[in-house]
């Protein structure tokens, strides 16, 4: 990209192949598949001022005690900087921080409904801002279904080890199709 903005929304998707190697992905999925404190995903509805979840929502967890997860958290700063540098906008050259990764588990028949990442719960008074970038990584391939969908039903292929960065706003609604078989593991962080 150049200092000139693109009108093509897909130009702001930044795919990094092999951000994690396959052995690291397998080690992480082996460890997190044994965890027993996964929670049902929920989202905050600013209209009702309540958290909601659907019966077929994914499960989520923050597992900061796993060394490989700590390593991902430490490496994210470099890919975020790379994304911003690639944009090469004179008026956008920095960010404040990013969240520790949240792990996602999609069992059979679960999904993530279409949404955009206007996440109010990231900010608790101490941390202030708005999410500007979504950082989404894939940890395995041994499942069916579970495609990442953006731009009116276009599949965005995200293989194990790959990482995708995109703006966290209403122009980038996305969803994860229902899992047909197997379990899909991924992780996400948000930058502000």
C-alpha positions as CSV (number, residue, x, y, z in Angstrom):
1,X,0.0,0.0,0.0
2,X,1.0,3.6,-0.3
3,X,0.2,6.8,1.4
4,X,-2.8,6.9,-0.8
5,X,-6.0,5.2,0.5
6,X,-7.6,2.3,-1.4
7,X,-11.3,2.1,-2.0
8,X,-11.1,-1.7,-2.1
9,X,-11.9,-3.0,1.4
10,X,-10.0,-6.2,0.8
11,X,-6.8,-4.2,0.5
12,X,-6.9,-3.7,4.3
13,X,-6.8,-7.5,5.0
14,X,-3.3,-8.5,5.9
15,X,-2.7,-12.2,5.8
16,X,0.5,-13.5,7.4
17,X,1.2,-17.1,6.4
18,X,3.0,-19.3,8.9
19,X,2.9,-16.8,11.8
20,X,3.1,-19.9,13.9
21,X,4.7,-23.2,12.7
22,X,2.7,-26.3,12.6
23,X,4.4,-28.0,15.6
24,X,3.6,-24.9,17.8
25,X,-0.1,-25.0,16.6
26,X,-0.3,-28.7,17.5
27,X,1.3,-28.2,20.9
28,X,-1.1,-25.4,21.7
29,X,-4.2,-27.3,20.5
30,X,-3.1,-30.3,22.5
31,X,-2.8,-28.2,25.7
32,X,-5.9,-26.1,25.3
33,X,-8.1,-29.1,24.3
34,X,-7.5,-30.4,27.9
35,X,-8.6,-27.2,29.6
36,X,-11.9,-27.5,31.5
37,X,-12.7,-23.8,32.2
38,X,-14.0,-22.8,28.8
39,X,-16.9,-20.4,29.0
40,X,-19.8,-19.7,26.5
41,X,-19.0,-16.7,24.4
42,X,-21.2,-13.7,25.1
43,X,-21.5,-10.2,23.6
44,X,-22.5,-6.9,25.1
45,X,-25.6,-5.2,23.7
46,X,-25.3,-1.4,24.2
47,X,-29.1,-1.0,23.6
48,X,-30.2,-3.3,26.4
49,X,-27.0,-2.8,28.5
50,X,-26.8,-6.6,28.9
51,X,-24.6,-9.5,27.8
52,X,-26.1,-12.1,25.6
53,X,-25.2,-15.4,24.1
54,X,-26.7,-17.8,21.6
55,X,-27.2,-21.5,22.3
56,X,-24.8,-22.4,19.5
57,X,-22.1,-19.9,20.3
58,X,-18.5,-20.9,20.6
59,X,-16.5,-21.3,23.8
60,X,-13.8,-18.9,24.9
61,X,-10.9,-18.8,27.4
62,X,-7.9,-16.7,28.4
63,X,-5.0,-19.1,29.0
64,X,-2.1,-16.8,29.8
65,X,-0.3,-19.5,31.8
66,X,0.6,-21.5,28.6
67,X,4.1,-20.5,27.4
68,X,3.1,-20.7,23.7
69,X,0.2,-18.3,24.3
70,X,2.6,-15.9,26.1
71,X,4.9,-16.1,23.1
72,X,2.0,-15.2,20.7
73,X,1.2,-12.2,22.9
74,X,4.8,-11.1,22.7
75,X,5.0,-11.5,18.9
76,X,1.8,-9.6,18.1
77,X,3.4,-6.2,18.6
78,X,5.6,-6.9,15.6
79,X,2.8,-7.9,13.2
80,X,0.7,-4.9,14.3
81,X,3.6,-2.5,13.6
82,X,4.2,-4.3,10.3
83,X,0.5,-3.8,9.3
84,X,0.6,-0.1,10.2
85,X,3.9,0.4,8.4
86,X,2.5,-1.4,5.3
87,X,-0.4,1.1,5.2
88,X,2.2,3.9,5.1
89,X,-0.3,6.6,6.1
90,X,1.3,9.8,7.3
91,X,-1.8,10.4,9.5
92,X,-1.9,6.9,11.1
93,X,1.4,5.6,12.4
94,X,0.8,4.3,15.9
95,X,-1.5,2.5,18.3
96,X,-1.9,2.4,22.1
97,X,-2.0,-1.2,23.0
98,X,-3.6,-4.6,22.3
99,X,-5.4,-7.2,24.3
100,X,-3.9,-10.5,25.4
101,X,-5.2,-13.2,23.1
102,X,-8.5,-14.9,23.7
103,X,-8.7,-18.5,22.7
104,X,-11.8,-19.7,20.7
105,X,-13.1,-23.2,20.6
106,X,-15.8,-24.1,18.1
107,X,-17.3,-27.6,18.7
108,X,-19.6,-29.3,16.3
109,X,-22.8,-27.3,15.6
110,X,-21.3,-24.0,17.0
111,X,-20.6,-20.8,15.1
112,X,-20.0,-17.1,15.4
113,X,-22.9,-15.0,14.0
114,X,-22.2,-12.1,11.8
115,X,-20.9,-9.1,13.7
116,X,-18.3,-6.3,13.7
117,X,-15.8,-5.8,16.5
118,X,-17.2,-2.8,18.3
119,X,-16.3,-4.3,21.6
120,X,-17.2,-2.2,24.6
121,X,-16.0,-4.6,27.2
122,X,-12.4,-4.2,26.3
123,X,-12.3,-0.9,28.1
124,X,-12.8,-0.8,31.8
125,X,-12.0,2.7,32.7
126,X,-8.2,2.0,33.1
127,X,-7.8,1.2,29.4
128,X,-9.6,3.7,27.1
129,X,-10.1,3.7,23.4
130,X,-11.9,1.9,20.6
131,X,-10.8,-1.3,18.8
132,X,-9.1,-0.4,15.6
133,X,-7.6,-3.7,14.4
134,X,-8.7,-7.3,14.8
135,X,-6.0,-9.9,14.9
136,X,-7.3,-13.4,14.2
137,X,-5.1,-16.5,14.2
138,X,-5.9,-20.2,13.3
139,X,-4.5,-23.1,15.2
140,X,-5.8,-26.2,13.4
141,X,-7.3,-27.5,10.1
142,X,-8.8,-30.9,11.2
143,X,-12.5,-29.8,11.2
144,X,-15.2,-29.3,8.6
145,X,-17.3,-26.2,8.2
146,X,-16.1,-23.2,10.3
147,X,-15.2,-21.0,7.4
148,X,-14.4,-17.4,8.0
149,X,-16.8,-15.3,6.0
150,X,-16.5,-11.7,5.0
151,X,-17.7,-9.4,2.3
152,X,-21.2,-11.0,1.6
153,X,-20.4,-14.7,1.8
154,X,-16.8,-14.7,0.6
155,X,-14.7,-17.3,2.3
156,X,-11.4,-16.0,3.7
157,X,-9.1,-19.0,3.9
158,X,-7.2,-19.1,7.2
159,X,-5.1,-22.2,7.7
160,X,-3.4,-23.4,10.8
161,X,-0.5,-21.1,11.7
162,X,-1.8,-18.2,9.7
163,X,-2.8,-14.8,11.0
164,X,-5.2,-12.2,9.6
165,X,-5.4,-8.5,10.6
166,X,-8.2,-6.2,9.5
167,X,-9.9,-3.1,10.7
168,X,-12.4,-3.5,13.6
169,X,-15.3,-1.5,12.3
170,X,-18.7,-1.8,10.6
171,X,-17.1,-2.2,7.1
172,X,-15.7,-5.5,8.1
173,X,-18.6,-7.7,9.4
174,X,-17.5,-11.3,9.7
175,X,-18.8,-14.6,10.9
176,X,-17.6,-18.2,11.4
177,X,-19.9,-20.8,9.7
178,X,-21.2,-23.6,11.8
179,X,-18.9,-26.5,12.5
180,X,-20.0,-29.7,10.8
181,X,-17.4,-32.0,12.4
182,X,-14.3,-31.8,14.5
183,X,-13.3,-28.8,16.7
184,X,-11.9,-25.5,15.4
185,X,-9.4,-23.7,17.5
186,X,-8.4,-20.1,16.9
187,X,-7.3,-17.0,18.9
188,X,-8.1,-13.3,18.6
189,X,-6.7,-10.0,19.9
190,X,-7.8,-6.4,19.4
191,X,-5.6,-3.4,19.0
192,X,-6.6,0.2,20.0
